[in-house]
Structure formats: C-alpha cells, structure tokens
Amino acid sequence: MQIRIANRQDEKKIRALAEAVAGAAGKEFDLQGADNDLINVEANYFGKQGLFLVADRDGEIIAAGGARAKSEDILEISRFLASEDEGERPEIEAEMLRVMIDFAPRMLYRGIECSAELGGDLLESRGFDPSGCLQVTPDF
C-alpha cells in the first residue's frame, strides 16, 4: 500500500469509494450537493492551494483524503474516506495526516483546521487542540 497524490485517473475510483462509504453509513452520496468536490479533484483541491491524497493498494483506492485553503493562512482538512473493511485505517489516517501537516508550512499556511472525521484521538496526538486546530510555522 502506498499513499500518493491523487490524479485525474483516480477520480472514478475516489467517487466509488465515497459512494460505498456513504452507503455503509446510511448516508446519501450526492455529487450535486455535499460531494460535488469530487467531480474535479484537481480544480477543487490542487486549484485551491491544497492537496488530495489516495491510499493505493495494487491499483485499488482504499482511502482518500483532501485539504484545501480555507483562507490565506488556514489549510482545512475537509475530507477523509476509507473502506469500512479497511483494517489499516488508523495507520492510513495517521500517514495522510502526517503528509498534510508537512505540506501546510511549505505552502506558507499558519494553521490547519480539520473538519473531516478522523478516528480516535489522532488529532490530539498530533498537537491539534480540542476544536481541531493546529498552529504551524510557515517555511519561508
């Protein structure tokens, strides 16, 4: 399994994963509404000073996560998806979060906010405050 930057060829697999995760949670997958950021990942994440990661196992997308600018100074982790049967979810979440935390200072962000659902006390273990915020020092 590898965590890598998503590309346009991954979009169908990312949407299929999102639909499966929503269905397993009893929620509706809505490309015209709450899930419309998955229509064009490049424009909605990379084009908005962010990044979108996938966990790829033998060509299958088993998890995905995205963060983009909330403001000039804040990177918001807005999406995290993982297969319900994915036993490595805690490790995948931790590695994706590590990549996003490392990314923020290089893009001159001063803080990271997380609105995505991540398991357990992962955010606090990485220095986030109880409201899901982490201050970082821009890498000038």
JOLIN-V272913 format. One record per pair of residues at least 24 apart in sequence whose ideal C-beta (glycine too) atoms are under 6 Angstrom apart, sorted by the first residue. I is the first residue (numbers start at 1). J is the second residue. D is the distance in whole Angstrom. If there is no record, write none. Layout:
i=I j=J d=D
i=I j=J d=D
This chain:
i=1 j=55 d=6
i=1 j=57 d=4
i=2 j=56 d=6
i=3 j=53 d=6
i=3 j=55 d=5
i=3 j=95 d=5
i=6 j=41 d=6
i=6 j=52 d=4
i=6 j=54 d=5
i=10 j=54 d=6
i=11 j=41 d=6
i=13 j=61 d=4
i=14 j=38 d=6
i=14 j=61 d=6
i=14 j=64 d=5
i=17 j=61 d=5
i=17 j=81 d=5
i=18 j=81 d=5
i=21 j=81 d=5
i=24 j=84 d=4
i=51 j=103 d=6
i=53 j=96 d=5
i=55 j=92 d=5
i=62 j=86 d=5
i=63 j=92 d=5
i=65 j=96 d=4
i=67 j=100 d=5
i=73 j=110 d=4
i=74 j=111 d=5
i=74 j=113 d=6
i=75 j=104 d=5
i=75 j=109 d=4
i=75 j=112 d=5
i=76 j=113 d=5
i=77 j=114 d=4
i=77 j=116 d=5
i=78 j=115 d=5
i=78 j=116 d=6
i=79 j=116 d=5
i=80 j=116 d=4
i=80 j=118 d=6
i=90 j=119 d=6
i=93 j=118 d=5
i=93 j=119 d=6
i=93 j=122 d=6
i=104 j=136 d=5
i=105 j=136 d=5
i=105 j=138 d=5
i=105 j=139 d=4
i=106 j=139 d=5
i=108 j=138 d=4
i=111 j=135 d=5
